[in-house]
Amino acid sequence: MSQVETAFDELVIDQVVDQKNLVVFNDEVNTFDHVIESLIKVCKHDPIQAEQCTWLVHYKGKCQVKRGDYELLEGMCTALLNRGITAEIQ
């Protein structure tokens, strides 16, 4: 393996390791419509993706709704929390 290939592989690994997940948790407070609308507005999901995530939250208790670097997810997490949706970055 050349030095260029090794450097590239290390860069890709570093980028993958730095990726975080924005996770939404189930609660007994928010309606399906509110969560779907919030995922569309905050996370830029399309309606089908938002609905699928909402069903996963309902049946599995949580769902990874977005993946990215911490700085990107921090604003989304705060916006979801402000809407009363339980979310955290993992």
C-alpha positions as CSV (number, residue, x, y, z in Angstrom):
1,M,0.0,0.0,0.0
2,S,1.4,3.4,-0.9
3,Q,1.7,6.3,1.5
4,V,-1.1,8.2,-0.4
5,E,-3.4,5.2,0.0
6,T,-2.5,4.8,3.7
7,A,-3.0,8.6,4.4
8,F,-6.4,8.4,2.6
9,D,-7.5,5.4,4.6
10,E,-6.5,7.1,7.8
11,L,-8.4,10.2,6.8
12,V,-11.6,8.2,6.0
13,I,-11.4,6.3,9.3
14,D,-11.0,9.6,11.2
15,Q,-14.0,11.0,9.5
16,V,-16.2,7.9,10.2
17,V,-15.1,7.8,13.8
18,D,-16.1,11.5,14.3
19,Q,-19.7,10.8,13.1
20,K,-22.4,11.0,15.7
21,N,-26.0,9.9,15.8
22,L,-29.0,12.1,16.6
23,V,-31.4,9.8,18.4
24,V,-35.1,10.5,19.2
25,F,-36.8,8.6,22.0
26,N,-40.4,7.6,22.5
27,D,-42.5,9.4,25.0
28,E,-46.2,9.4,26.0
29,V,-46.6,13.1,25.3
30,N,-46.0,13.9,21.6
31,T,-48.4,13.0,18.8
32,F,-47.3,11.2,15.7
33,D,-48.1,14.3,13.6
34,H,-46.0,16.6,15.8
35,V,-42.9,14.3,15.6
36,I,-43.3,13.8,11.8
37,E,-43.7,17.6,11.3
38,S,-40.6,18.2,13.6
39,L,-38.4,15.7,11.7
40,I,-39.4,17.3,8.4
41,K,-38.8,20.9,9.6
42,V,-35.7,20.3,11.8
43,C,-33.9,17.3,10.2
44,K,-35.0,18.0,6.6
45,H,-36.6,14.6,6.3
46,D,-39.0,13.9,3.5
47,P,-42.5,13.0,4.7
48,I,-42.1,9.3,4.2
49,Q,-38.7,9.2,6.0
50,A,-40.2,11.2,8.9
51,E,-43.1,8.8,9.2
52,Q,-40.9,5.7,9.1
53,C,-38.7,7.2,11.8
54,T,-41.7,8.0,13.9
55,W,-43.0,4.5,13.7
56,L,-39.6,3.1,14.7
57,V,-39.6,5.5,17.7
58,H,-43.0,4.3,18.6
59,Y,-42.3,0.5,18.3
60,K,-38.6,0.3,19.2
61,G,-38.5,3.1,21.7
62,K,-35.9,5.1,19.8
63,C,-34.6,5.8,16.3
64,Q,-31.4,7.3,14.9
65,V,-32.9,10.1,12.8
66,K,-29.7,11.8,11.6
67,R,-25.9,11.1,11.3
68,G,-23.2,13.6,11.1
69,D,-20.6,15.7,12.9
70,Y,-21.5,17.0,16.3
71,E,-21.7,20.6,15.2
72,L,-24.4,19.8,12.6
73,L,-26.4,17.7,15.0
74,E,-26.2,20.0,18.0
75,G,-28.6,22.6,16.5
76,M,-31.0,19.9,15.4
77,C,-31.0,18.3,18.8
78,T,-31.7,21.6,20.5
79,A,-34.5,22.4,18.1
80,L,-36.1,19.0,18.8
81,L,-35.8,19.5,22.5
82,N,-37.4,22.9,22.2
83,R,-40.3,21.2,20.5
84,G,-40.7,18.9,23.5
85,I,-39.2,15.9,21.7
86,T,-36.7,13.8,23.7
87,A,-33.5,13.6,21.7
88,E,-29.8,13.2,22.3
89,I,-26.5,13.0,20.4
90,Q,-24.8,9.7,20.8
